[in-house]
């Protein structure tokens, strides 16, 4: 049997388009299209904006295209929903390049704060405490939040005040880098506290880049000074034979 109509994938599988067949709904992926430019703008007239933002007024499409050609620019539709649509005279290639550069810079500067987790034992020795505190310090310096968790074992669950005391000690030790966002609370067999950094992720990255640049500059200065000292010593050695000959 042949069907004169295409097939449709419905909720019951592959169904032909018969008299009582359900309608097909095709989902199309929506993409953000580029604005229409020049001859692709199919309207009788536009509200024209000059290259420097000056308002030219409502002009016929043909005249707007003539003005664009005379100025060696593109006519770009910037507000298609307006009545009439708004179009601007600009260098579209340059506009696309600058927009891409701005988007790239925004992505570069964008920083999402992560939630790091560090776990403590209630009966932790001083060396392990200092090590874990160093991890917390590093996370906060990098602009990340820290979820500090104390794991209780056995009878330790009956001493929650000891966990609070340990967490408060840690919060006090890193108070210059972070503040307590979530106070100590019991979560099952654990006690949890969240410390938020005083500096944002973006600021932390910016400071890291500046410190790296300063370090490179210092190394370059040291190398340059060493080169000058080596050159001076070489000149002294070169002058010594002539002094002995005399």
PLY file of the C-alpha trace (Angstrom):
ply
format ascii 1.0
element vertex 246
property float x
property float y
property float z
element edge 245
property int vertex1
property int vertex2
end_header
0.00 0.00 0.00
1.28 3.45 -0.91
0.49 6.69 0.83
0.20 9.94 -1.03
1.11 11.95 2.06
4.29 11.96 4.17
4.57 10.01 7.39
4.34 11.55 10.84
6.04 10.41 14.04
3.38 10.70 16.74
3.04 9.52 20.30
2.20 6.00 19.06
5.14 5.68 16.72
5.21 6.06 12.96
1.69 6.93 11.78
0.51 7.76 8.27
-1.42 10.89 7.56
-4.88 9.35 7.25
-8.21 11.03 7.85
-7.98 10.74 11.64
-4.21 11.00 11.97
-2.85 13.40 14.62
-1.17 16.56 13.46
2.62 16.74 13.39
4.40 19.36 15.45
7.91 20.03 14.27
10.23 21.71 16.75
12.71 23.95 15.07
15.84 25.09 16.81
15.79 28.83 17.09
18.91 30.70 16.21
19.65 34.34 16.72
19.91 35.65 13.18
22.02 38.55 12.10
20.26 41.81 11.31
19.12 42.40 7.76
21.35 44.70 5.75
21.10 46.64 2.49
18.88 44.94 -0.15
17.74 42.30 2.36
15.66 44.94 4.13
12.29 44.48 2.37
10.22 47.43 3.58
9.04 50.52 1.73
10.55 53.00 4.18
12.75 53.17 7.27
13.52 55.55 10.09
17.10 56.36 9.22
19.89 56.99 11.74
23.19 58.45 10.53
26.63 56.93 11.20
27.19 59.24 14.18
23.77 58.59 15.70
22.06 61.60 14.16
18.37 61.25 13.33
17.77 61.63 9.59
14.04 60.84 9.72
11.70 58.58 7.78
12.97 58.06 4.25
12.11 55.74 1.40
14.10 52.52 1.22
15.59 53.42 -2.16
16.85 56.75 -0.85
18.32 55.11 2.26
20.25 52.66 0.07
21.51 55.53 -2.10
22.75 57.37 1.00
24.53 54.21 2.19
26.29 53.76 -1.17
27.32 57.43 -1.29
28.86 57.14 2.20
30.43 53.76 1.38
28.57 52.23 4.34
25.96 49.57 4.95
22.32 50.07 5.77
21.65 47.90 8.84
18.22 47.22 10.32
18.64 47.75 14.07
14.98 47.76 15.22
12.87 45.59 12.90
9.81 45.65 15.21
9.47 49.43 15.06
6.97 51.04 12.70
8.61 51.91 10.41
11.75 49.80 11.13
14.85 51.68 12.29
17.95 51.35 10.11
21.41 52.80 10.67
24.28 53.66 8.37
27.42 51.83 9.52
30.37 49.69 8.49
28.77 46.31 9.14
32.03 44.34 8.90
33.67 46.58 11.49
30.56 46.39 13.67
30.61 42.57 13.63
34.33 42.49 14.46
33.97 44.88 17.40
30.93 42.97 18.69
32.88 39.70 18.57
35.80 41.32 20.41
33.49 42.62 23.14
31.83 39.22 23.52
35.23 37.51 23.72
36.43 39.98 26.36
33.22 39.51 28.34
33.67 35.74 28.31
37.29 36.19 29.36
36.35 38.37 32.31
33.37 36.28 33.28
34.03 34.25 36.39
31.69 31.88 38.10
32.22 31.35 41.80
32.68 27.68 42.62
31.81 25.99 45.89
34.84 24.11 47.18
34.52 21.54 49.94
36.99 20.72 52.69
36.43 18.13 55.40
37.66 18.12 58.99
37.66 15.53 61.70
36.52 16.66 65.10
39.75 15.42 66.77
42.17 16.93 64.26
45.79 17.52 65.19
47.44 20.90 64.77
49.49 19.96 61.69
46.44 18.68 59.78
44.46 21.74 60.86
47.10 24.09 59.46
47.23 22.10 56.20
43.47 22.22 55.70
43.36 25.88 56.71
45.91 26.50 53.96
43.54 24.90 51.44
40.68 27.10 52.66
42.92 30.17 52.38
43.86 29.25 48.81
40.23 28.75 47.78
39.13 32.07 49.28
42.07 33.91 47.72
40.98 32.51 44.35
37.49 33.95 44.86
35.68 30.67 45.59
33.27 29.84 48.39
34.25 27.09 50.79
31.93 24.53 52.34
33.60 23.34 55.53
32.34 20.03 56.85
33.07 18.31 60.14
32.38 14.57 60.14
31.29 13.13 63.50
32.04 9.53 64.37
30.34 7.46 67.05
29.92 9.30 70.32
31.27 12.51 68.81
27.70 13.25 67.69
26.85 14.05 71.31
29.41 16.90 71.34
28.19 19.34 68.66
29.58 22.26 70.66
33.09 21.02 69.87
32.31 21.18 66.15
30.97 24.72 66.51
34.12 25.71 68.38
36.36 24.29 65.63
34.43 25.97 62.84
34.42 29.30 64.64
38.18 29.02 65.10
38.62 28.45 61.36
36.33 31.38 60.51
38.37 33.63 62.80
41.66 32.47 61.26
40.52 33.31 57.70
38.43 36.37 58.58
40.63 38.64 56.44
39.82 36.58 53.33
36.23 35.49 53.87
33.10 35.90 55.92
30.68 33.28 57.24
27.79 33.03 54.80
26.10 30.08 56.46
26.60 29.54 60.20
27.47 26.07 61.53
24.49 23.73 61.29
24.00 20.00 61.78
23.41 18.02 58.60
22.89 14.37 59.47
26.15 13.13 60.98
28.01 16.18 59.77
28.24 19.83 60.70
28.48 22.32 57.83
29.53 25.95 57.49
29.94 28.03 54.31
32.54 30.80 54.04
32.25 33.32 51.21
35.29 35.23 49.86
35.53 38.95 50.48
36.75 39.43 46.87
34.86 38.38 43.78
36.23 35.78 41.40
36.84 38.42 38.72
38.78 40.65 41.14
40.86 37.69 42.30
41.74 36.79 38.70
42.60 40.41 37.90
44.92 40.61 40.91
46.53 37.31 39.92
47.20 38.63 36.40
48.68 41.85 37.79
50.90 39.92 40.19
52.05 37.67 37.36
52.84 40.68 35.17
54.74 42.33 38.02
56.73 39.15 38.62
57.68 38.96 34.96
58.76 42.60 35.04
60.91 41.99 38.12
62.60 38.99 36.51
63.29 41.07 33.39
64.85 43.84 35.48
67.08 41.34 37.31
68.18 39.79 34.01
68.90 43.21 32.55
70.98 44.18 35.61
72.94 40.93 35.41
73.59 41.50 31.71
74.92 44.99 32.44
77.17 43.68 35.21
78.48 40.91 32.95
79.18 43.41 30.19
81.03 45.71 32.59
83.20 42.82 33.82
83.97 41.82 30.24
85.07 45.38 29.44
87.33 45.41 32.51
88.95 42.13 31.48
89.45 43.43 27.95
91.26 46.53 29.26
93.62 44.61 31.57
96.10 43.33 28.88
96.52 46.78 27.41
97.29 48.14 30.88
99.98 45.45 31.41
101.57 46.16 28.01
101.97 49.78 28.91
0 1
1 2
2 3
3 4
4 5
5 6
6 7
7 8
8 9
9 10
10 11
11 12
12 13
13 14
14 15
15 16
16 17
17 18
18 19
19 20
20 21
21 22
22 23
23 24
24 25
25 26
26 27
27 28
28 29
29 30
30 31
31 32
32 33
33 34
34 35
35 36
36 37
37 38
38 39
39 40
40 41
41 42
42 43
43 44
44 45
45 46
46 47
47 48
48 49
49 50
50 51
51 52
52 53
53 54
54 55
55 56
56 57
57 58
58 59
59 60
60 61
61 62
62 63
63 64
64 65
65 66
66 67
67 68
68 69
69 70
70 71
71 72
72 73
73 74
74 75
75 76
76 77
77 78
78 79
79 80
80 81
81 82
82 83
83 84
84 85
85 86
86 87
87 88
88 89
89 90
90 91
91 92
92 93
93 94
94 95
95 96
96 97
97 98
98 99
99 100
100 101
101 102
102 103
103 104
104 105
105 106
106 107
107 108
108 109
109 110
110 111
111 112
112 113
113 114
114 115
115 116
116 117
117 118
118 119
119 120
120 121
121 122
122 123
123 124
124 125
125 126
126 127
127 128
128 129
129 130
130 131
131 132
132 133
133 134
134 135
135 136
136 137
137 138
138 139
139 140
140 141
141 142
142 143
143 144
144 145
145 146
146 147
147 148
148 149
149 150
150 151
151 152
152 153
153 154
154 155
155 156
156 157
157 158
158 159
159 160
160 161
161 162
162 163
163 164
164 165
165 166
166 167
167 168
168 169
169 170
170 171
171 172
172 173
173 174
174 175
175 176
176 177
177 178
178 179
179 180
180 181
181 182
182 183
183 184
184 185
185 186
186 187
187 188
188 189
189 190
190 191
191 192
192 193
193 194
194 195
195 196
196 197
197 198
198 199
199 200
200 201
201 202
202 203
203 204
204 205
205 206
206 207
207 208
208 209
209 210
210 211
211 212
212 213
213 214
214 215
215 216
216 217
217 218
218 219
219 220
220 221
221 222
222 223
223 224
224 225
225 226
226 227
227 228
228 229
229 230
230 231
231 232
232 233
233 234
234 235
235 236
236 237
237 238
238 239
239 240
240 241
241 242
242 243
243 244
244 245
